């Protein structure tokens, strides 16, 4: 944990955190507005595996891959997945440092709260494992096994849960920081 704390302390300048945040969200916006819709053109309204926070089963994956047909599966593999191989690194790094930045503002960086900074890294790792699994399924289709689909689905669920926990933690930290700033302002106004 000392190495993580040192890494965070070294990289939480406002400009660096803001730059990473903007880059991360530009990539995310590109996926939401370009690569995901382009892939979903082939899906007949079915959600892509990346977008299923509660997971999926073998039947769903088979239905989706049949619906996508060869062109859709190729688009998934060559358009959506490559961009989604950049995003987890940006997500993990950017949001780890963002939490670190706000924890520093609360004077809580050198406390057990530092462990919150690991949550977006877990989400990023789970996203990579999910992506590797989706690549494997796309390349091996129609030879899919229930155990491989269930394993990949677990990574999708871990990604979703850790992402949700991260955003809840971020909101709580931002509210706490807001209260601290308001209290400081109140104290300054009464002096």
HELIX and SHEET records of a PDB file:
HELIX    1   1 UNK A    2  UNK A   10  1                                   9    
HELIX    2   2 UNK A   14  UNK A   30  1                                  17    
HELIX    3   3 UNK A   31  UNK A   35  3                                   5    
HELIX    4   4 UNK A   36  UNK A   40  1                                   5    
HELIX    5   5 UNK A   49  UNK A   51  5                                   3    
HELIX    6   6 UNK A   58  UNK A   75  1                                  18    
HELIX    7   7 UNK A   76  UNK A   80  3                                   5    
HELIX    8   8 UNK A   81  UNK A  105  1                                  25    
HELIX    9   9 UNK A  112  UNK A  115  5                                   4    
HELIX   10  10 UNK A  116  UNK A  140  1                                  25    
HELIX   11  11 UNK A  146  UNK A  190  1                                  45    
END                                                                             
